[in-house]
Amino acid sequence: MAEGKFDYQSFSQEQEGLDFGKMKKCPYCSKPIPEDAISCYYCGKLIDDNDSARPAWFVWTAIILVVSFFLFFLLFL
């Protein structure tokens, strides 16, 4: 393979590592997909397994509140 070239032939011969024995429902369209799938085959949406992550607006709001309370007590007390 030449330097800087992508070898499409060897890439297409690799096996896809999905386990079709263990299935789960897509949270968007409820169709069965492999448990380790990254996106749904039917609706195309990305599957996010990290449900415990907080939205960015929540984190920024908490940071602003903490900083504002700290500045309030620092400046006025």
C-alpha positions in Angstrom: 0.0 0.0 0.0 1.4 3.4 -0.9 2.1 6.0 1.8 -1.0 8.1 2.6 -3.4 5.9 0.7 -6.4 4.1 2.3 -6.6 0.4 1.6 -10.3 0.0 0.8 -9.9 -3.7 -0.1 -8.6 -4.8 3.2 -11.1 -2.6 5.1 -14.1 -4.1 3.3 -12.9 -7.7 4.2 -12.9 -7.0 7.9 -15.8 -8.5 9.9 -18.3 -6.2 11.5 -18.1 -6.7 15.3 -21.8 -6.5 16.1 -23.4 -9.2 18.2 -26.8 -9.9 16.7 -27.6 -12.5 19.4 -28.2 -9.8 22.0 -30.8 -7.3 20.8 -32.4 -4.1 22.3 -35.0 -1.7 21.2 -34.1 1.6 19.6 -35.2 4.4 21.9 -36.5 6.4 18.9 -38.3 3.9 16.6 -38.6 0.8 18.9 -37.2 -1.6 16.3 -34.7 -4.3 17.4 -31.0 -3.4 17.0 -27.9 -5.1 18.4 -27.0 -4.0 22.0 -23.6 -2.7 20.9 -24.9 -0.7 17.9 -23.9 2.9 17.6 -26.8 4.0 15.4 -30.1 2.5 14.5 -30.3 0.7 11.2 -33.9 1.7 10.7 -34.2 5.4 11.7 -30.5 6.3 11.5 -30.4 8.1 14.8 -27.3 7.8 17.1 -27.8 5.7 20.2 -26.6 7.4 23.3 -25.8 4.8 26.0 -24.6 7.5 28.5 -28.0 8.4 29.9 -26.4 9.8 33.1 -24.7 12.7 31.4 -26.2 16.2 32.2 -27.1 18.6 29.4 -24.6 21.4 28.8 -27.1 24.1 29.8 -27.5 22.5 33.2 -23.8 22.4 33.9 -23.3 26.0 32.8 -26.2 27.2 34.9 -24.7 25.5 38.0 -21.3 27.0 37.3 -22.8 30.5 37.0 -24.8 30.1 40.2 -21.8 29.0 42.2 -19.6 31.8 40.9 -22.3 34.4 41.5 -22.9 33.3 45.1 -19.1 33.2 45.7 -18.7 36.8 44.3 -21.7 38.0 46.3 -20.3 36.8 49.6 -16.8 38.0 48.7 -17.9 41.5 47.7 -20.8 42.2 50.2 -19.7 40.5 53.4 
